[in-house]
Amino acid sequence: MPAPPGITRKLLFAFGALVALFAAASLFALGRIAEIHEGTHALQAASDRVRTALELATAVRDEYAHLAHTIILGNDSHARFHAEARARVEALTRKLWEQAQDAEERAWVSDIQESSDALDQLYRETLLPAVIAKDHAAVTAAHGRALELVANIQARADALARRFDTSIGSFEEHVGAVEHASFLWAMLFLGGATLFAAGVGLYIGNSVARPVARLTEGASRLAQGDLTTRIPEGAPDEFGRLAAQFNRMTEALRTHQEQLVQHEKLAGIGRLAAGVAHEINNPLGVILGYVRLLQRKAEGSLAEDLKVLEEEAVRCQEIVEGLLDLARPGRVAVEHVALREVCNEVVARLQEASRLGGVEVRVEGEASACAHPQRVRQVLFNLVKNAAEAAGTGGRVEVRIEPHSGGGASVAVSDSGPGVKPEDRPRLFEPFFTTKSSGTGLGLAVSQAIAHAHNGRIEADTGLLGGARFTLHLPPAGEGA
């Protein structure tokens, strides 16, 4: 899966870093909690060892107490209690052995065990029989030995208790240090995460909220009819691309509106032409008839004046004919047309009418298309005539016919003239727009209207001869009007 681009990748990175930061803080906190938990358990275990050592010292004192009562009472009435105390001392000794953590502690516990065994053996085998036998000397000697063993056991038990108590202090200090460090690190992580989250929020505000606000404002202006609306495209991310798409959409809407205005203009001109053609064309015909009749009788300056009058009347008639062409219905009846024959016929007519002005015209290629013969002839007549006028005396014009791979054909008319200025190209097919000192400015507009009637088009660019090139594209059969 490809990596998401631009702002999406940045936001994913920012949120991922934020989640990672919180995860690291959580893991750190869990680790510290586990360490504190382990320290607490160790502290509790040390406390248990201290308690066991103290209980062992108490049990040994109880054992000695029953031994002393046996001497004082002079009978075996405390033998049972001595045995119970002895059992408790053995149980506590075994427990202390299990709780010992190093060789020294185990050695001390072993010493306690040996002294406890010796004390029990002394009581059962020496002291108790001497008491029953009333052997005071033996009792005194056994009692002295018992005191030594009890003192040794208590000394070892107290030493273990102090040792365990010292470990409790170290554990408490360690747990306190861990708690303090954990608190500081938790505050650091939480503060850093908060600052980082605030930074992510500011970044989202700058990278998302502001571009969205600009897009919203642009859409609002567009909804109000401002087709010149533009949104800055500087950001190399999704919003920058969205802004570019928005601007292209706005430009397309503006172009479409201009086309609609242009079509409405053409429709208005067509309605105007339909309304006035019959009113103007007939009087123009009468004027031309009388002018030509008068020319037969006129001489001198009057003949020249009538000639100028005739030219202007013919010019008016051409304008009316152009308007009538624009006003004609768009649909045309098509048939199979050999474009090479049409082009040769157009060139021949222009030569006969002396409209080429010494320009070399060459026709190349061959193709056929479904079109209205007279309408296509009219388009090619306008294109070749305009090319010859642009090339001038001694210039060249090339008419190249090419079939399309998917059907249909194109006829490109190129000239060696100065070409078309870039600023004039958008207006080439507007009615009454012309770059020539003479002309009506309707030829290209009428030609484009005829091409559109065939579901084709005329395109203008620069040709191989260096001048302008106008290409008539005709669609395949079945796509025409």
Buried (B, 14 or more C-beta within 10 A) or exposed (E): EEEEEBBEEBBEEBEEEBEEBBEEBEEBBEEBEEBBEBBEEBBEBBBEBBBBBBBBBBBBBBBBBBBBBBBEEEEEEBBEBBBEBBEBBBBBBEBBBEBBEEEEBEEBBBBBBEBBBBBBEBBBEBBBBBBEEEBEEBBEBBBEBBBEBBEBBBBBBBBBBEBBBEBBEEBBEBBEEBBEEBEEBBEEBBEEBEEBBEEBEEBBEEBBEEBEEBBEEBBEBBEEEEBEBEBEBEBEBBBBBBBEEBBEEBEEEBEEEEEEEBEEEBEEBBEEBBEEBEEBBEEBEEBBEEBEEBBEEBEEEEEEBBEEBBEEBEEBBBBBBBBBBBBBEEEBEBEEBBBBEBBBBBBEBBEEEEBBEEBEBEBEBBBBBBBBBEBBBBBBBBBBBBBBBBBBEEBBBBBBBBBBEEBBBBBBBBBBBEBBEEEEEEEBBBBEBBBEEEBBBBBBBBBBBBBBBBBBBBEBEEBEBBBBBBBBBBBBBEBBB
